[in-house]
Every structure is written in C-alpha cells, then in structure tokens.
Amino acid sequence: MLESTPAAEFEETRDQQGAFPRLGDEAIAALDEHGTRRRVAVGEVLFADGDRGYDFFVVLSGKVAIVQNAGCADEKTIGVHGERRFLGELNLLTGEAVYLTARVVEAGEVLQITRKALRGVIDNEQSLADMIMRAYLARRALLIGLGAG
C-alpha cells in the first residue's frame, strides 16, 4: 500500500501532453477566492474511485498520488502531483463518477474548491478555464491509453 512507501519514492509525474500543468500565482489567487486551504496528512483520501461527486483540489505543498484499484492487490499508481498542480479529470465537469483515487503521499496543504464554485471560476476566468479544460482532455486521453476508467 502507498502509506508504507516513503514519500521520497513518489517522484512527481512529468507533464505529458499538457496534462499536468503548474498553476501560476494569478491562477492560484483567482482560485483562492473561491476555495478553502487546508492541511492534509499522509494516507488521507481526497476522492475515491466511484465517488459521484468530488471537489477540485490544487496541491499547494506535499504530494498526492492518483491510484487505480486503491487498496487492492493490483493497486497501481497512475501519477503523482506536487506543488501548484491540480487534481481531477473531465468527469469533475461532466458529473460522471470518478475512476481513480487521490491519496496524499506527502503531507502538505491543498486548496479545495467545490464543483459549483469551480464552475463559477470557469465562467469568469477564461484563460484558467482553457488551461483546466486542456489538461482534463489530455488526462482523459492518457487514461484511455492506459485502459483506466
């Protein structure tokens, strides 16, 4: 299980096809107006496979692993996200159940924004909306390639 693996072993996933961009100061400031900052501990689950709804998270510090088949013998780490990266996939916007689990592997802080508040940000911050949508579309393509979801 991930909890027993040292955080140093969780190297951040490189940005593939624009799927994992880092947010700049302006983007984080815009999101900060609509969310809540909170501390997270190793092992905490931010969202889990099958959840019908989940929030948008920006990793401010620490690391979060995205895993398939969480807690099972065939658990697989799909990606690891660190500072200034955001979590989620296209289903956050479409309302589909989430396919993967997000588990904290290095304690830190996240910015948590409800789906409803995120929609408001997307309606009013076009460049941020474009970045999120591009990343989510690229993530969906990567997941299809992995046979996940």
DSSP file with accessible surface (Angstrom, degrees, kcal/mol):
  #  RESIDUE AA STRUCTURE BP1 BP2  ACC     N-H-->O    O-->H-N    N-H-->O    O-->H-N    TCO  KAPPA ALPHA  PHI   PSI    X-CA   Y-CA   Z-CA
    1    1 A M    >         0   0  124      0, 0.0     3,-1.1     0, 0.0     4,-0.3   0.000 360.0 360.0 360.0 158.0    0.0    0.0    0.0
    2    2 A L  G >   +     0   0   13      1,-0.3     3,-1.7     2,-0.2    41,-0.0   0.820 360.0  69.2 -66.6 -32.7    1.1    3.6   -0.6
    3    3 A E  G 3  S+     0   0   83      1,-0.3    -1,-0.3    40,-0.1     4,-0.1   0.818  99.3  50.4 -59.0 -28.4    1.1    4.5    3.1
    4    4 A S  G <  S+     0   0   98     -3,-1.1    -1,-0.3     2,-0.1    -2,-0.2   0.529  91.5  91.9 -89.4  -5.0    4.1    2.3    3.8
    5    5 A T  S <  S-     0   0   44     -3,-1.7     5,-0.1    -4,-0.3    -3,-0.0  -0.782  85.8-111.5 -92.5 129.0    6.2    3.7    1.0
    6    6 A P    >   -     0   0   73      0, 0.0     3,-1.9     0, 0.0     4,-0.3  -0.283  22.4-123.7 -58.0 142.3    8.5    6.6    1.8
    7    7 A A  G >  S+     0   0   29      1,-0.3     3,-2.1     2,-0.2    98,-0.1   0.810 108.2  68.1 -57.8 -31.5    7.4    9.9    0.2
    8    8 A A  G 3  S+     0   0   89      1,-0.3    -1,-0.3     3,-0.0    98,-0.0   0.777  92.3  61.0 -61.3 -24.1   10.8   10.2   -1.4
    9    9 A E  G <  S+     0   0  133     -3,-1.9     2,-1.2     1,-0.2    -1,-0.3   0.584  85.5  84.3 -78.9  -8.9    9.9    7.3   -3.6
   10   10 A F    <   -     0   0   14     -3,-2.1     2,-0.3    -4,-0.3    -1,-0.2  -0.711  66.2-172.4 -97.4  86.2    7.0    9.1   -5.0
   11   11 A E        -     0   0  160     -2,-1.2    69,-0.1     1,-0.1     3,-0.1  -0.582  32.3-102.3 -77.7 141.7    8.5   11.1   -7.8
   12   12 A E        -     0   0   57     -2,-0.3     2,-0.2     1,-0.1    69,-0.2  -0.350  37.0-110.9 -65.1 139.4    6.2   13.6   -9.4
   13   13 A T        -     0   0   25     67,-2.5    69,-0.2     1,-0.1    -1,-0.1  -0.501  34.9-115.8 -69.4 135.4    4.9   12.6  -12.8
   14   14 A R        -     0   0  181     -2,-0.2     2,-0.7     1,-0.1    -1,-0.1  -0.341  37.3 -92.5 -70.7 156.3    6.3   14.6  -15.7
   15   15 A D        -     0   0   71      5,-0.1     2,-0.6     4,-0.1     3,-0.1  -0.588  46.2-164.8 -73.3 112.8    3.8   16.8  -17.6
   16   16 A Q    >   -     0   0   57     -2,-0.7     3,-2.3     1,-0.2   126,-0.1  -0.902  66.6 -22.5-104.9 121.7    2.7   14.6  -20.5
   17   17 A Q  T 3  S-     0   0  144     -2,-0.6    -1,-0.2     1,-0.3   121,-0.1   0.793 121.0 -59.8  54.8  30.2    0.9   16.4  -23.5
   18   18 A G  T 3  S+     0   0   36     -3,-0.1    -1,-0.3     2,-0.1   120,-0.2   0.660 105.7 127.6  75.5  15.0    0.0   19.3  -21.2
   19   19 A A  S <  S+     0   0    0     -3,-2.3   120,-0.1     1,-0.2    -2,-0.1   0.737  73.3  36.5 -76.3 -22.9   -2.0   17.0  -18.9
   20   20 A F  S    S+     0   0   20     -4,-0.1    -1,-0.2    65,-0.1    -2,-0.1  -0.422  77.2 167.3-131.8  60.7   -0.3   18.2  -15.7
   21   21 A P        -     0   0   21      0, 0.0    65,-0.5     0, 0.0     2,-0.4  -0.263  34.0-120.3 -72.2 160.4    0.5   21.9  -15.9
   22   22 A R  B     -A   85   0A 112     63,-0.1     2,-0.3    -7,-0.0    63,-0.2  -0.850  25.8-124.1 -99.0 138.7    1.5   24.0  -12.9
   23   23 A L        -     0   0    3     61,-3.1     2,-0.1    -2,-0.4   105,-0.0  -0.621  22.4-134.4 -82.0 140.2   -0.7   26.9  -11.9
   24   24 A G     >  -     0   0   40     -2,-0.3     4,-2.4     1,-0.1     5,-0.2  -0.264  32.4 -92.7 -83.8 175.9    0.9   30.4  -11.7
   25   25 A D  H  > S+     0   0  115      1,-0.2     4,-2.5     2,-0.2     5,-0.2   0.885 124.4  51.5 -58.2 -42.4    0.4   32.9   -8.9
   26   26 A E  H  > S+     0   0  175      2,-0.2     4,-2.3     1,-0.2    -1,-0.2   0.909 110.1  48.6 -64.5 -41.8   -2.5   34.7  -10.7
   27   27 A A  H  > S+     0   0   19      2,-0.2     4,-2.4     1,-0.2     5,-0.2   0.932 112.7  47.5 -64.9 -43.8   -4.4   31.4  -11.2
   28   28 A I  H  X S+     0   0   13     -4,-2.4     4,-2.9     1,-0.2    -2,-0.2   0.922 111.0  51.9 -64.9 -39.6   -3.9   30.3   -7.6
   29   29 A A  H  X S+     0   0   51     -4,-2.5     4,-1.2    -5,-0.2    -1,-0.2   0.922 109.7  49.4 -62.5 -41.6   -5.0   33.7   -6.4
   30   30 A A  H  < S+     0   0    9     -4,-2.3     3,-0.3     1,-0.2     4,-0.3   0.921 115.8  42.9 -64.0 -41.6   -8.2   33.5   -8.6
   31   31 A L  H >X S+     0   0    0     -4,-2.4     3,-2.0     1,-0.2     4,-0.5   0.868 104.7  64.7 -71.9 -35.0   -9.0   30.0   -7.2
   32   32 A D  H >< S+     0   0   55     -4,-2.9     3,-0.8     1,-0.3    -1,-0.2   0.816  92.7  63.1 -59.0 -30.9   -8.1   31.0   -3.6
   33   33 A E  T 3< S+     0   0  154     -4,-1.2    -1,-0.3    -3,-0.3    -2,-0.2   0.706 111.8  36.8 -66.3 -18.7  -11.0   33.4   -3.6
   34   34 A H  T <4 S+     0   0   80     -3,-2.0    80,-0.4    -4,-0.3    -1,-0.2   0.359 114.0  55.5-116.0   1.6  -13.4   30.5   -4.1
   35   35 A G  S << S-     0   0   23     -3,-0.8     2,-0.4    -4,-0.5    78,-0.2  -0.583  71.1-112.5-128.7-172.2  -11.9   27.8   -2.0
   36   36 A T  E     -B  112   0B  94     76,-2.4    76,-3.0    -2,-0.2     2,-0.4  -0.994  21.0-139.5-128.1 130.2  -10.6   26.7    1.4
   37   37 A R  E     +B  111   0B 106     -2,-0.4     2,-0.3    74,-0.2    74,-0.2  -0.712  32.5 167.0 -85.8 138.8   -7.0   26.0    2.2
   38   38 A R  E     -B  110   0B  72     72,-2.5    72,-2.7    -2,-0.4     2,-0.2  -0.996  35.9-110.5-153.0 152.6   -6.4   23.0    4.5
   39   39 A R  E     -B  109   0B 160     -2,-0.3     2,-0.3    70,-0.2    70,-0.3  -0.517  31.3-159.5 -76.7 147.9   -3.7   20.7    5.8
   40   40 A V  E     -B  108   0B   9     68,-2.6    68,-1.7    -2,-0.2     2,-0.3  -0.970   3.1-146.0-131.1 147.5   -3.6   17.1    4.6
   41   41 A A    >   -     0   0   56     -2,-0.3     3,-2.2    66,-0.2    63,-0.3  -0.774  35.3 -83.3-111.9 155.7   -1.9   14.1    6.1
   42   42 A V  T 3  S+     0   0   77     -2,-0.3    63,-0.2     1,-0.3     3,-0.1  -0.295 116.8  23.5 -55.6 132.8   -0.3   11.0    4.6
   43   43 A G  T 3  S+     0   0   21     61,-3.1    -1,-0.3     1,-0.3     2,-0.1   0.186  86.1 137.2  94.2 -15.4   -2.9    8.4    3.7
   44   44 A E    <   -     0   0   57     -3,-2.2    60,-2.8    59,-0.1     2,-0.6  -0.418  48.6-139.0 -66.2 135.8   -5.8   10.9    3.5
   45   45 A V  E     -C  103   0B  71     58,-0.2    58,-0.2     1,-0.1     3,-0.1  -0.866  17.8-174.2 -99.0 123.4   -8.1   10.2    0.5
   46   46 A L  E    S-     0   0B  18     56,-2.8     9,-0.3    -2,-0.6     2,-0.3   0.807  76.3 -10.2 -86.6 -34.7   -9.3   13.4   -1.3
   47   47 A F  E    S-C  102   0B   6     55,-0.9    55,-2.6     7,-0.1    -1,-0.4  -0.951  71.1-144.4-157.6 156.0  -11.6   11.5   -3.6
   48   48 A A    >   -     0   0   29     -2,-0.3     3,-2.7    53,-0.2    50,-0.3  -0.935  33.1 -83.9-129.7 150.2  -12.1    7.8   -4.3
   49   49 A D  T 3  S+     0   0   85     -2,-0.3    50,-0.2     1,-0.3     3,-0.1  -0.190 116.4  23.8 -46.5 126.4  -13.0    5.6   -7.2
   50   50 A G  T 3  S+     0   0   41     48,-2.9    -1,-0.3     1,-0.3    49,-0.1   0.216  80.8 144.9  97.8 -14.8  -16.8    5.6   -7.6
   51   51 A D    <   -     0   0   64     -3,-2.7    47,-2.3     1,-0.2    -1,-0.3  -0.361  42.9-149.3 -57.3 132.7  -17.5    8.9   -5.9
   52   52 A R  S    S+     0   0  178     45,-0.2     2,-0.3     1,-0.2    -1,-0.2   0.747  79.8  15.2 -77.0 -25.7  -20.4   10.5   -7.7
   53   53 A G        +     0   0   41     45,-0.0     2,-0.3    44,-0.0    -1,-0.2  -0.993  68.5 169.5-146.9 147.4  -19.1   14.0   -6.9
   54   54 A Y        -     0   0   13     -2,-0.3     2,-0.2    38,-0.1    61,-0.1  -0.970  29.2-105.6-153.1 166.0  -15.9   15.4   -5.7
   55   55 A D        -     0   0   44     -9,-0.3     2,-0.4    -2,-0.3    59,-0.2  -0.490  31.6-106.7 -93.5 165.1  -14.1   18.7   -5.3
   56   56 A F  E     -D  113   0B   0     57,-2.9    57,-2.9    -2,-0.2     2,-0.4  -0.749  39.0-163.7 -87.8 132.9  -11.4   20.4   -7.3
   57   57 A F  E     -D  112   0B   1     -2,-0.4    30,-2.8    30,-0.3     2,-0.5  -0.978  15.8-163.3-125.3 138.2   -8.0   20.4   -5.5
   58   58 A V  E     -DE 111  86B   0     53,-2.2    53,-2.5    -2,-0.4     2,-0.7  -0.976  24.1-132.9-112.2 128.3   -4.8   22.4   -6.0
   59   59 A V  E     +D  110   0B   1     26,-3.1    25,-3.0    -2,-0.5    26,-0.5  -0.734  28.2 174.2 -81.5 114.7   -1.8   20.9   -4.3
   60   60 A L  E    S-     0   0B  21     49,-2.5     2,-0.3    -2,-0.7    50,-0.2   0.789  70.7  -9.9 -90.1 -34.4   -0.1   23.8   -2.5
   61   61 A S  E    S+D  109   0B  39     48,-1.9    48,-0.9    22,-0.1    -1,-0.4  -0.969 110.3  34.5-157.3 159.9    2.6   21.7   -0.8
   62   62 A G  E    S-     0   0B  11     -2,-0.3     2,-0.3    46,-0.2    21,-0.3  -0.471  82.5 -80.4  88.9-166.9    3.1   18.0   -0.4
   63   63 A K  E     -D  106   0B  45     43,-1.8    42,-2.3    19,-0.1    43,-1.7  -0.996  27.4-159.9-141.6 147.5    2.3   15.3   -2.9
   64   64 A V  E     -DF 104  81B   1     17,-2.5    17,-3.0    -2,-0.3     2,-0.4  -0.994  11.8-149.0-128.0 129.2   -0.8   13.4   -3.9
   65   65 A A  E     -DF 103  80B   0     38,-3.1    38,-2.8    -2,-0.4     2,-0.6  -0.796   6.2-145.6 -96.8 141.0   -0.8   10.0   -5.8
   66   66 A I  E     -DF 102  79B  15     13,-3.3    12,-3.2    -2,-0.4    13,-1.5  -0.935  28.9-173.9-104.0 119.9   -3.6    9.1   -8.2
   67   67 A V  E     -DF 101  77B   0     34,-3.1    34,-2.7    -2,-0.6     2,-0.4  -0.893  22.9-143.9-124.3 150.1   -4.1    5.4   -8.0
   68   68 A Q  E    S+ F   0  76B  39      8,-3.0     8,-2.3    -2,-0.3     4,-0.1  -0.865  88.0  11.6-105.6 140.9   -6.2    2.7   -9.7
   69   69 A N  S >  S-     0   0   55     -2,-0.4     3,-2.1     6,-0.2    -1,-0.2   0.916  88.8-152.6  59.4  46.4   -7.7   -0.1   -7.7
   70   70 A A  T 3  S+     0   0   33     -3,-0.3    -1,-0.1     1,-0.3     3,-0.1  -0.213  72.1   9.5 -54.3 132.8   -6.9    1.5   -4.4
   71   71 A G  T 3  S+     0   0   47      1,-0.3    -1,-0.3    -3,-0.1     2,-0.2   0.394 104.2 114.0  80.0  -2.2   -6.4   -0.9   -1.6
   72   72 A C  S X  S-     0   0   69     -3,-2.1     3,-1.8    -4,-0.1    -1,-0.3  -0.568  81.7-108.8 -98.0 165.4   -6.4   -3.9   -3.8
   73   73 A A  T 3  S+     0   0  118      1,-0.3    -1,-0.1    -2,-0.2    -2,-0.1   0.817 120.6  49.7 -60.9 -30.4   -3.6   -6.3   -4.5
   74   74 A D  T 3  S+     0   0  104     -5,-0.1    -1,-0.3    -4,-0.1    -6,-0.1   0.066  78.9 152.4 -99.7  26.9   -3.3   -4.9   -8.1
   75   75 A E    <   -     0   0   41     -3,-1.8     2,-0.4    -6,-0.1    -6,-0.2  -0.283  24.3-167.1 -56.2 138.1   -3.2   -1.2   -6.9
   76   76 A K  E     -F   68   0B 100     -8,-2.3    -8,-3.0     0, 0.0     2,-0.6  -0.997  20.9-131.5-135.8 130.6   -1.3    0.9   -9.5
   77   77 A T  E     -F   67   0B  56     -2,-0.4   -10,-0.3   -10,-0.2     3,-0.1  -0.713  21.8-178.6 -80.6 121.4    0.0    4.4   -9.2
   78   78 A I  E     -     0   0B  39    -12,-3.2     2,-0.3    -2,-0.6   -11,-0.2   0.815  63.2 -20.9 -87.4 -38.0   -1.1    6.3  -12.3
   79   79 A G  E     -F   66   0B   3    -13,-1.5   -13,-3.3   -66,-0.1     2,-0.4  -0.987  50.3-136.5-166.2 162.9    0.5    9.7  -11.4
   80   80 A V  E     -F   65   0B   6     -2,-0.3   -67,-2.5   -15,-0.2     2,-0.4  -1.000  20.3-161.7-131.6 131.1    1.9   11.8   -8.6
   81   81 A H  E     +F   64   0B   7    -17,-3.0   -17,-2.5    -2,-0.4     2,-0.1  -0.942  11.1 174.8-120.6 137.4    1.2   15.5   -8.3
   82   82 A G    >   -     0   0    3     -2,-0.4     3,-1.8     1,-0.3   -23,-0.3  -0.276  45.6  -7.8-118.4-155.9    3.1   18.1   -6.3
   83   83 A E  T 3  S+     0   0  109    -21,-0.3    -1,-0.3     1,-0.2   -23,-0.2  -0.025 124.0   4.2 -49.3 129.7    3.2   21.8   -5.7
   84   84 A R  T 3  S+     0   0   68    -25,-3.0   -61,-3.1     1,-0.3     2,-0.3   0.482  98.1 120.3  75.5   8.1    0.9   24.0   -7.9
   85   85 A R  B <   -A   22   0A  10     -3,-1.8   -26,-3.1   -26,-0.5     2,-0.3  -0.745  53.4-139.3 -98.5 153.9   -0.7   21.1   -9.8
   86   86 A F  B     -E   58   0B   0    -65,-0.5   -28,-0.2    -2,-0.3     2,-0.2  -0.803  11.5-137.4-113.0 153.8   -4.4   20.5   -9.7
   87   87 A L        +     0   0    2    -30,-2.8   -30,-0.3    -2,-0.3     2,-0.1  -0.518  49.8  64.5-101.1 172.0   -6.2   17.2   -9.4
   88   88 A G        -     0   0   10     -2,-0.2     2,-0.3   -32,-0.1   -32,-0.1  -0.442  54.9-119.9 108.9 177.7   -9.2   15.8  -11.2
   89   89 A E    >   -     0   0   12     -2,-0.1     3,-2.6    50,-0.0     4,-0.5  -0.888  45.9 -75.4-151.2 174.3  -10.3   14.7  -14.6
   90   90 A L  T >> S+     0   0   26     46,-0.6     4,-1.6     1,-0.3     3,-1.5   0.797 119.6  71.0 -51.7 -31.5  -13.0   15.5  -17.1
   91   91 A N  H 3> S+     0   0    1      1,-0.3     4,-2.0     2,-0.2     5,-0.4   0.744  83.7  70.2 -63.6 -19.5  -15.6   13.7  -15.1
   92   92 A L  H <4 S+     0   0    0     -3,-2.6    -1,-0.3     1,-0.2    -2,-0.2   0.890 108.9  35.2 -61.5 -35.9  -15.4   16.5  -12.5
   93   93 A L  H <4 S+     0   0   18     -3,-1.5    -2,-0.2    -4,-0.5    -1,-0.2   0.766 119.9  47.9 -89.6 -26.9  -17.1   18.8  -15.0
   94   94 A T  H  < S-     0   0   77     -4,-1.6    -2,-0.2     2,-0.1    -3,-0.2   0.647 104.6-121.8 -90.0 -17.8  -19.4   16.2  -16.6
   95   95 A G     <  +     0   0   26     -4,-2.0    -3,-0.1     1,-0.3    -4,-0.1   0.475  61.7 142.3  90.4   3.3  -20.8   14.8  -13.4
   96   96 A E        -     0   0   70     -5,-0.4    -1,-0.3    -6,-0.1    -2,-0.1  -0.361  62.1 -90.2 -70.5 158.3  -19.6   11.2  -14.1
   97   97 A A        -     0   0   22      1,-0.1   -45,-0.2   -47,-0.1    -1,-0.1  -0.355  50.1-100.9 -65.1 149.2  -18.4    9.1  -11.2
   98   98 A V        -     0   0    5    -47,-2.3   -48,-2.9   -50,-0.3    -1,-0.1  -0.440  24.5-155.6 -74.4 145.4  -14.6    9.4  -10.6
   99   99 A Y        +     0   0   58    -50,-0.2     2,-0.2    -2,-0.1    50,-0.2   0.646  69.8  38.6 -93.2 -23.5  -12.5    6.5  -12.0
  100  100 A L  S    S-     0   0   15    -52,-0.1     2,-0.4   -32,-0.1   -32,-0.2  -0.762  74.7-116.0-128.0 172.5   -9.4    6.8   -9.7
  101  101 A T  E     - D   0  67B   8    -34,-2.7   -34,-3.1    -2,-0.2     2,-0.6  -0.911  14.7-149.2-114.8 138.5   -8.5    7.6   -6.1
  102  102 A A  E     +CD  47  66B   0    -55,-2.6   -56,-2.8    -2,-0.4   -55,-0.9  -0.942  23.0 177.5-107.8 115.8   -6.4   10.6   -4.9
  103  103 A R  E     -CD  45  65B  10    -38,-2.8   -38,-3.1    -2,-0.6     2,-0.3  -0.972  31.2-119.3-124.0 132.9   -4.4    9.7   -1.8
  104  104 A V  E     + D   0  64B   1    -60,-2.8   -61,-3.1    -2,-0.4   -40,-0.3  -0.525  31.9 171.6 -69.4 126.9   -1.9   12.0    0.0
  105  105 A V  E    S+     0   0B   6    -42,-2.3     2,-0.3     1,-0.3   -41,-0.2   0.468  72.4  34.8-114.4 -10.3    1.6   10.5    0.0
  106  106 A E  E    S- D   0  63B  71    -43,-1.7   -43,-1.8   -65,-0.1    -1,-0.3  -0.935  92.5-115.7-143.8 120.2    3.5   13.5    1.4
  107  107 A A  E     +     0   0B  52     -2,-0.3     2,-0.3   -45,-0.2   -66,-0.2  -0.141  60.6 110.6 -54.8 149.1    1.8   15.8    4.0
  108  108 A G  E     -B   40   0B   1    -68,-1.7   -68,-2.6   -46,-0.1     2,-0.4  -0.857  61.1 -59.3-179.3-142.3    1.1   19.3    3.0
  109  109 A E  E     -BD  39  61B  47    -48,-0.9   -49,-2.5   -70,-0.3   -48,-1.9  -0.988  35.6-169.2-137.4 141.5   -1.6   21.8    2.1
  110  110 A V  E     -BD  38  59B   1    -72,-2.7   -72,-2.5    -2,-0.4     2,-0.6  -0.892  21.9-132.5-124.9 158.6   -4.3   21.8   -0.6
  111  111 A L  E     -BD  37  58B   0    -53,-2.5   -53,-2.2    -2,-0.3     2,-0.5  -0.971  28.0-159.0-106.8 119.4   -6.8   24.4   -1.8
  112  112 A Q  E     -BD  36  57B  45    -76,-3.0   -76,-2.4    -2,-0.6     2,-0.4  -0.908  12.0-179.5-108.7 127.3  -10.2   22.7   -2.0
  113  113 A I  E     - D   0  56B   0    -57,-2.9   -57,-2.9    -2,-0.5   -78,-0.2  -0.991  26.7-121.9-128.3 128.3  -12.9   24.2   -4.3
  114  114 A T     >  -     0   0   70    -80,-0.4     4,-2.6    -2,-0.4     5,-0.2  -0.243  26.3-114.2 -64.9 157.7  -16.4   22.8   -4.6
  115  115 A R  H  > S+     0   0   63      1,-0.2     4,-2.2     2,-0.2     5,-0.2   0.908 117.8  52.3 -58.6 -41.7  -17.6   21.8   -8.1
  116  116 A K  H  > S+     0   0  181      1,-0.2     4,-1.5     2,-0.2    -1,-0.2   0.933 110.7  46.3 -62.8 -45.2  -20.2   24.6   -8.0
  117  117 A A  H  > S+     0   0   23      1,-0.2     4,-2.1     2,-0.2    -1,-0.2   0.886 109.3  55.8 -64.9 -37.7  -17.6   27.2   -7.1
  118  118 A L  H  X S+     0   0    0     -4,-2.6     4,-2.9     1,-0.2     5,-0.2   0.914 102.9  55.2 -61.2 -40.9  -15.2   25.9   -9.8
  119  119 A R  H  X S+     0   0  117     -4,-2.2     4,-2.1     1,-0.2    -1,-0.2   0.895 107.0  51.2 -59.2 -38.9  -18.0   26.3  -12.4
  120  120 A G  H  X S+     0   0   24     -4,-1.5     4,-1.2     2,-0.2    -1,-0.2   0.915 110.2  48.3 -63.5 -42.4  -18.2   30.0  -11.4
  121  121 A V  H >X S+     0   0    1     -4,-2.1     4,-2.2     1,-0.2     3,-0.6   0.939 110.8  51.2 -62.5 -45.6  -14.4   30.4  -11.8
  122  122 A I  H 3< S+     0   0   37     -4,-2.9    -2,-0.2     1,-0.3    -1,-0.2   0.887 108.3  52.3 -61.3 -37.1  -14.6   28.7  -15.2
  123  123 A D  H 3< S+     0   0  127     -4,-2.1    -1,-0.3    -5,-0.2    -2,-0.2   0.800 121.2  31.7 -67.8 -27.8  -17.3   31.1  -16.3
  124  124 A N  H << S+     0   0  127     -4,-1.2     2,-0.5    -3,-0.6    -2,-0.2   0.549 113.2  56.8-110.2 -11.5  -15.3   34.2  -15.2
  125  125 A E     X  +     0   0   78     -4,-2.2     4,-2.8     1,-0.2     5,-0.2  -0.757  59.3 178.1-124.8  83.9  -11.7   33.3  -15.8
  126  126 A Q  H  > S+     0   0  123     -2,-0.5     4,-2.7     1,-0.2     5,-0.2   0.883  78.7  48.6 -60.6 -44.1  -11.3   32.3  -19.5
  127  127 A S  H  > S+     0   0   95      2,-0.2     4,-2.0     1,-0.2    -1,-0.2   0.910 115.0  45.9 -66.4 -37.6   -7.5   31.6  -19.5
  128  128 A L  H  > S+     0   0    8      2,-0.2     4,-2.6     1,-0.2     5,-0.2   0.923 111.9  52.1 -67.6 -41.8   -7.8   29.5  -16.4
  129  129 A A  H  X S+     0   0    9     -4,-2.8     4,-2.7    -8,-0.2     5,-0.2   0.917 109.2  50.5 -59.7 -42.6  -10.8   27.7  -17.8
  130  130 A D  H  X S+     0   0   68     -4,-2.7     4,-2.7    -5,-0.2     5,-0.2   0.913 110.6  49.0 -62.9 -43.0   -8.9   26.9  -21.0
  131  131 A M  H  X S+     0   0   50     -4,-2.0     4,-2.4     2,-0.2    -2,-0.2   0.936 113.4  46.2 -62.9 -46.0   -5.9   25.5  -19.1
  132  132 A I  H  X S+     0   0    1     -4,-2.6     4,-2.8     2,-0.2     5,-0.2   0.940 114.3  47.5 -63.6 -45.5   -8.1   23.3  -16.9
  133  133 A M  H  X S+     0   0   75     -4,-2.7     4,-2.5    -5,-0.2     5,-0.2   0.926 112.0  49.4 -64.7 -43.7  -10.1   22.0  -19.9
  134  134 A R  H  X S+     0   0  155     -4,-2.7     4,-2.4    -5,-0.2    -1,-0.2   0.930 113.5  47.2 -59.1 -45.5   -7.0   21.3  -22.0
  135  135 A A  H  X S+     0   0    0     -4,-2.4     4,-2.7    -5,-0.2    -2,-0.2   0.927 112.0  49.6 -63.4 -43.7   -5.4   19.4  -19.1
  136  136 A Y  H  X S+     0   0    0     -4,-2.8     4,-2.2     2,-0.2   -46,-0.6   0.887 111.3  48.8 -65.3 -38.3   -8.6   17.4  -18.4
  137  137 A L  H  X S+     0   0   94     -4,-2.5     4,-2.1    -5,-0.2    -1,-0.2   0.921 112.5  48.3 -66.4 -40.9   -8.9   16.5  -22.1
  138  138 A A  H  X S+     0   0   14     -4,-2.4     4,-2.3    -5,-0.2    -2,-0.2   0.901 111.1  51.3 -65.2 -38.9   -5.3   15.4  -22.2
  139  139 A R  H  X S+     0   0   14     -4,-2.7     4,-2.7     2,-0.2    -1,-0.2   0.906 107.4  52.5 -64.5 -40.8   -5.8   13.4  -19.0
  140  140 A R  H  X S+     0   0   51     -4,-2.2     4,-2.5     1,-0.2    -1,-0.2   0.929 109.2  50.0 -61.7 -43.1   -8.8   11.6  -20.5
  141  141 A A  H  X S+     0   0   52     -4,-2.1     4,-2.2     1,-0.2    -1,-0.2   0.918 111.2  48.8 -61.6 -42.1   -6.7   10.7  -23.5
  142  142 A L  H  X S+     0   0   30     -4,-2.3     4,-1.7     2,-0.2    -1,-0.2   0.910 110.9  50.3 -64.0 -42.0   -3.9    9.3  -21.2
  143  143 A L  H  X>S+     0   0   12     -4,-2.7     5,-2.5     2,-0.2     4,-0.8   0.908 108.8  51.4 -64.1 -39.6   -6.5    7.3  -19.2
  144  144 A I  H ><5S+     0   0  122     -4,-2.5     3,-1.0     1,-0.2    -1,-0.2   0.936 108.8  51.9 -62.3 -41.4   -7.9    5.8  -22.3
  145  145 A G  H 3<5S+     0   0   70     -4,-2.2    -1,-0.2     1,-0.3    -2,-0.2   0.824 111.7  46.6 -63.0 -31.9   -4.4    4.8  -23.4
  146  146 A L  H 3<5S-     0   0   83     -4,-1.7    -1,-0.3    -5,-0.1    -2,-0.2   0.539 111.6-120.8 -84.5 -11.3   -3.9    3.1  -20.0
  147  147 A G  T <<5 +     0   0   59     -3,-1.0     2,-0.4    -4,-0.8    -3,-0.2   0.760  64.0 145.9  74.8  24.6   -7.2    1.4  -20.1
  148  148 A A      <       0   0    7     -5,-2.5    -1,-0.3    -6,-0.2    -2,-0.1  -0.768 360.0 360.0 -96.4 140.3   -8.3    3.1  -16.9
  149  149 A G              0   0   74     -2,-0.4   -51,-0.1   -50,-0.2   -81,-0.0  -0.195 360.0 360.0  85.5 360.0  -11.8    4.2  -16.3
